[in-house]
Amino acid sequence: MSLDHQKNAVRERIWSALVDAGISTPDARGYIPDFLGAERAAELLASTPQWQRAETVKANPDTAQLPVRARALAENKLLYMAVPKIATLQPFYLIDPGRSQLSPAEAATSKAAAASSPLVGTDEMRPIDLVVCGTVAVNRQGVRLGKGAGYSDIEVALLIEDGLVNDDTIIVTTVHSLQVVDEPLPEAEHDFRVDLIVTERDVIVCPRSPRPSGLIWPSMPAEKVAAIPVLGMRAQRRSN
C-alpha cells in the first residue's frame, strides 16, 4: 500500500470515529474537522508557558482552530493566518489586534480576514514564535496527518526557508482526544512534526525532532507548483 493510501486509511478511520461519537459532523469528512471541545483545547493551550511566551502566532484558517486564533488576538498577539489554499502571491493575512476594529472572535474568522486584513509575504513578516496547525490524526511522537492537500507543509516550509520558523519555534495542534492515536503514522520527507498536542482534556509534549530545511522540490507535483503563486514564482527563480 502506498504512503498516500496508508495516510488516507487513517484519515477515513478518524473522520468516521468523530462522526460516530457525535464529536464532529459528517461534512467534516475531507477537511480539518471541527470538534466539540475546541474552546476547551484553546483554553488549555493558553495555559502553557509556550503560548504565554509567544508574541507572534501563525495559524491555519480552519474552524477547529478559530478559538485559538481569537484567543491570540484577545491576548494582543500578532496573528498571521494562511490564505486558504495559499491562493495569493502574498500567502498570509496579517491580523494586528492593535489595529483591528472587530472583536477578536470576528477578526479571527476567514471571512473577516479576507475582507479587512492586509496580505503579506514572508519578506514583510516578523519571526514566528508559535505555529498552530490543523490536524486529522496525530500520535504522541508528534507525527500528524492533515487533510491531505499538503498546504500546511508548504506554509511551514516557506517560513523555515525564509528564516521565520526555526528550532525555537513551537509547533502545536489542537485536536479532540479521539484524534490522538498510539500507533505509528505514515510520514513523508516533507512532513513536519508537532511539539505540542492539546486536546479538550490534556497537553501532550512530543519529543523534538529534526524539521524539513525548507521546500523539498522533488516532492512537489507540477500541478501544485502551478496552482500556488508563491511556489510558481520561486520555481521560476530557481530555473533562472
C-alpha positions as CSV (number, residue, x, y, z in Angstrom):
1,M,0.0,0.0,0.0
2,S,1.4,3.4,-1.0
3,L,2.1,6.1,1.6
4,D,-0.8,8.2,0.4
5,H,-3.2,5.2,0.7
6,Q,-1.9,4.5,4.2
7,K,-2.5,8.1,5.2
8,N,-6.0,8.1,3.7
9,A,-6.9,5.0,5.5
10,V,-6.1,6.6,8.9
11,R,-7.9,9.8,7.9
12,E,-11.1,7.9,7.0
13,R,-11.0,6.0,10.3
14,I,-10.6,9.1,12.3
15,W,-13.3,11.0,10.4
16,S,-15.7,8.1,11.0
17,A,-14.9,7.9,14.7
18,L,-15.5,11.6,15.2
19,V,-18.8,11.5,13.4
20,D,-20.0,8.2,15.1
21,A,-19.2,9.7,18.5
22,G,-21.0,12.9,17.7
23,I,-17.8,14.9,18.2
24,S,-17.9,16.3,14.6
25,T,-20.4,16.5,11.8
26,P,-20.4,14.4,8.6
27,D,-19.4,17.4,6.5
28,A,-16.1,17.4,8.3
29,R,-15.0,14.5,6.2
30,G,-12.3,15.6,3.8
31,Y,-11.4,18.6,5.9
32,I,-9.7,19.5,9.2
33,P,-12.6,18.5,11.5
34,D,-14.2,21.0,13.8
35,F,-14.8,19.2,17.1
36,L,-16.7,19.5,20.4
37,G,-14.1,20.7,22.9
38,A,-12.3,23.1,20.6
39,E,-12.9,26.0,23.0
40,R,-11.6,24.0,25.9
41,A,-8.5,22.9,23.9
42,A,-7.8,26.6,23.2
43,E,-8.1,27.4,27.0
44,L,-5.6,24.6,27.8
45,L,-3.2,25.8,25.1
46,A,-3.4,29.3,26.6
47,S,-2.3,27.9,30.0
48,T,1.0,26.6,28.6
49,P,4.3,28.6,29.0
50,Q,4.9,28.1,25.3
51,W,1.8,30.0,24.5
52,Q,2.3,32.7,27.1
53,R,5.8,33.4,25.8
54,A,4.7,33.8,22.2
55,E,4.2,37.2,20.7
56,T,3.7,36.2,17.1
57,V,1.4,33.3,16.0
58,K,0.9,31.8,12.6
59,A,-2.3,29.7,12.3
60,N,-4.3,27.8,9.8
61,P,-7.7,29.2,8.7
62,D,-9.9,26.2,9.7
63,T,-12.9,26.5,12.0
64,A,-11.4,24.0,14.5
65,Q,-8.6,26.5,15.4
66,L,-10.9,29.6,15.4
67,P,-10.9,29.6,19.3
68,V,-7.1,29.6,19.3
69,R,-6.9,32.5,16.8
70,A,-9.5,34.5,18.7
71,R,-7.6,34.0,21.9
72,A,-4.3,35.1,20.3
73,L,-5.9,38.4,19.3
74,A,-7.6,38.8,22.7
75,E,-4.2,38.4,24.3
76,N,-2.7,41.0,21.9
77,K,-0.6,38.6,19.9
78,L,0.2,39.4,16.3
79,L,-1.5,36.8,14.2
80,Y,-0.6,35.6,10.7
81,M,-3.3,33.4,9.1
82,A,-2.7,31.4,6.0
83,V,-4.7,32.3,2.9
84,P,-6.9,29.3,2.1
85,K,-5.1,27.1,-0.5
86,I,-2.2,29.5,-0.4
87,A,-4.0,31.1,-3.4
88,T,-2.3,34.5,-3.4
89,L,1.3,35.6,-4.1
90,Q,1.3,37.1,-0.6
91,P,0.2,33.9,1.2
92,F,-0.7,35.2,4.7
93,Y,-3.2,37.6,6.3
94,L,-1.7,40.0,8.9
95,I,-4.2,40.4,11.7
96,D,-3.0,43.0,14.1
97,P,-5.1,43.3,17.3
98,G,-3.9,46.8,17.8
99,R,-5.4,48.0,14.5
100,S,-8.5,45.8,14.2
101,Q,-11.9,47.4,14.7
102,L,-13.5,44.0,15.1
103,S,-13.9,41.8,18.1
104,P,-11.2,39.1,18.4
105,A,-13.8,36.3,17.6
106,E,-14.8,38.1,14.5
107,A,-11.4,39.3,13.3
108,A,-10.1,35.7,13.6
109,T,-12.6,34.3,11.0
110,S,-11.5,33.6,7.5
111,K,-14.4,35.8,6.1
112,A,-13.3,38.9,8.2
113,A,-9.6,38.3,7.3
114,A,-10.3,38.2,3.6
115,A,-12.4,41.4,3.9
116,S,-10.3,43.6,6.1
117,S,-6.8,42.2,6.8
118,P,-3.8,43.0,4.6
119,L,-2.0,40.3,2.7
120,V,1.7,39.9,3.4
121,G,4.6,37.9,2.0
122,T,7.4,36.4,4.1
123,D,9.6,39.4,3.4
124,E,7.1,41.5,5.4
125,M,6.7,39.2,8.4
126,R,8.1,39.0,11.9
127,P,9.7,35.8,13.1
128,I,7.1,33.3,14.3
129,D,7.1,32.2,18.0
130,L,4.3,29.6,17.7
131,V,2.7,27.8,14.7
132,V,-0.8,26.4,15.1
133,C,-1.8,23.8,12.6
134,G,-4.9,21.8,11.9
135,T,-4.8,18.0,12.1
136,V,-6.9,15.0,11.3
137,A,-4.8,12.4,13.2
138,V,-1.7,12.7,15.3
139,N,0.4,10.4,17.5
140,R,2.4,11.1,20.7
141,Q,5.7,11.3,18.8
142,G,4.3,14.4,17.0
143,V,3.6,12.8,13.6
144,R,0.5,14.4,12.2
145,L,-1.8,13.9,9.2
146,G,-3.6,16.9,7.8
147,K,-6.5,16.6,5.4
148,G,-4.2,15.5,2.6
149,A,-3.8,18.7,0.5
150,G,-0.3,19.5,1.8
151,Y,-0.9,23.2,2.4
152,S,0.4,23.2,6.0
153,D,3.6,21.5,5.0
154,I,4.2,24.1,2.3
155,E,3.4,27.0,4.6
156,V,5.8,25.9,7.2
157,A,8.4,25.0,4.7
158,L,8.2,28.6,3.2
159,L,8.6,30.0,6.7
160,I,11.5,27.8,7.5
161,E,13.2,28.6,4.2
162,D,12.9,32.3,4.9
163,G,14.2,32.1,8.5
164,L,10.8,32.9,10.1
165,V,10.4,29.5,11.7
166,N,13.5,27.9,13.4
167,D,14.3,25.3,16.1
168,D,13.0,27.7,18.8
169,T,9.5,28.0,17.2
170,I,6.9,25.8,18.8
171,I,4.5,23.9,16.5
172,V,1.2,22.9,18.1
173,T,-2.0,21.4,17.1
174,T,-5.4,21.4,18.9
175,V,-7.5,18.3,18.4
176,H,-10.1,16.1,20.1
177,S,-8.6,13.3,22.1
178,L,-10.1,10.8,19.6
179,Q,-7.7,12.2,17.1
180,V,-4.7,11.1,19.1
181,V,-3.6,7.6,18.2
182,D,-1.0,5.4,19.8
183,E,0.2,3.7,16.6
184,P,3.0,4.8,14.2
185,L,1.7,7.0,11.4
186,P,3.0,7.2,7.8
187,E,5.3,10.1,7.3
188,A,7.0,11.6,4.2
189,E,10.2,13.6,3.9
190,H,8.3,16.9,3.6
191,D,6.1,16.3,6.7
192,F,6.8,18.3,9.8
193,R,6.0,17.1,13.3
194,V,4.4,19.0,16.2
195,D,5.9,19.8,19.5
196,L,2.6,20.0,21.5
197,I,-0.7,18.3,21.1
198,V,-3.6,20.0,23.0
199,T,-6.9,18.2,23.4
200,E,-10.0,19.0,25.3
201,R,-8.5,17.1,28.2
202,D,-4.7,17.5,28.3
203,V,-1.5,18.8,26.9
204,I,0.9,16.3,25.4
205,V,4.5,17.2,24.9
206,C,6.1,15.4,22.0
207,P,9.8,14.7,21.6
208,R,11.6,17.3,19.5
209,S,12.7,16.0,16.1
210,P,14.5,17.5,13.1
211,R,12.4,19.6,10.7
212,P,12.5,19.9,7.0
213,S,15.0,22.5,6.0
214,G,12.6,24.2,3.6
215,L,10.7,23.4,0.4
216,I,11.6,19.9,-0.9
217,W,11.2,20.5,-4.7
218,P,11.4,16.9,-5.9
219,S,8.3,16.0,-3.8
220,M,6.3,18.9,-5.3
221,P,3.9,17.9,-8.0
222,A,4.0,20.2,-11.1
223,E,0.3,20.9,-10.7
224,K,0.8,22.1,-7.2
225,V,3.5,24.5,-8.2
226,A,1.3,25.8,-11.0
227,A,-1.6,26.3,-8.6
228,I,0.2,28.1,-5.8
229,P,1.5,31.5,-7.0
230,V,4.4,31.8,-4.5
231,L,5.7,28.4,-5.5
232,G,5.5,29.3,-9.2
233,M,7.5,32.4,-8.5
234,R,10.2,30.5,-6.6
235,A,10.3,27.8,-9.2
236,Q,10.9,30.4,-11.9
237,R,13.7,32.0,-9.8
238,R,15.3,28.5,-9.4
239,S,15.3,28.0,-13.1
240,N,16.9,31.3,-14.0
